Amino acid sequence: MTESILNSVSFLQVPVKNLEESMEWYISKLGFELHFKRPDNRMAIVALPSGPSIFLCEVESHKGTMSVVIGFEAEDIEKLLSDLKSKEVHIGEVRNDRGSIRTESGATEILSEMDFDFYDPSGNMFVAHGKSNFVE
């Protein structure tokens, strides 16, 4: 394994159409907390209890994404799906029985039994999955 000079991912940047609408969505639908909002109302930082922060950056022209922007892991994936549906979050494809893959180190990663796509108000695509397990 190659030694990395990087320590961790500190933040992810997500382009959004409307900063106020997006901040409200990330906070009320996904449970993020607002950590910072720039005085010019063009960028805000939201975060979960662990993992990198997300910089929501308002852009002039944004049409969403056709591929996953961020993957989220959930302790109870079925509860998350139900919760997001009850909050009227746009849910995309729901996939079951994702199987397993062999990593370069020879370990087997047991993939989540279920994952699904969902979208923020700007059309950015995300994926949510259950906990993955590694088996030697």
Secondary structure as GFF3:
##gff-version 3
##sequence-region A 1 136
A	DSSP	beta_strand	11	16	.	.	.	ID=ss1
A	DSSP	alpha_helix	19	30	.	.	.	ID=ss2
A	DSSP	beta_strand	33	37	.	.	.	ID=ss3
A	DSSP	beta_strand	43	47	.	.	.	ID=ss4
A	DSSP	beta_strand	53	58	.	.	.	ID=ss5
A	DSSP	beta_strand	68	74	.	.	.	ID=ss6
A	DSSP	alpha_helix	77	86	.	.	.	ID=ss7
A	DSSP	beta_strand	90	96	.	.	.	ID=ss8
A	DSSP	beta_strand	100	102	.	.	.	ID=ss9
A	DSSP	beta_strand	108	110	.	.	.	ID=ss10
A	DSSP	beta_strand	114	119	.	.	.	ID=ss11
A	DSSP	beta_strand	125	130	.	.	.	ID=ss12
A	DSSP	beta_strand	133	135	.	.	.	ID=ss13
###
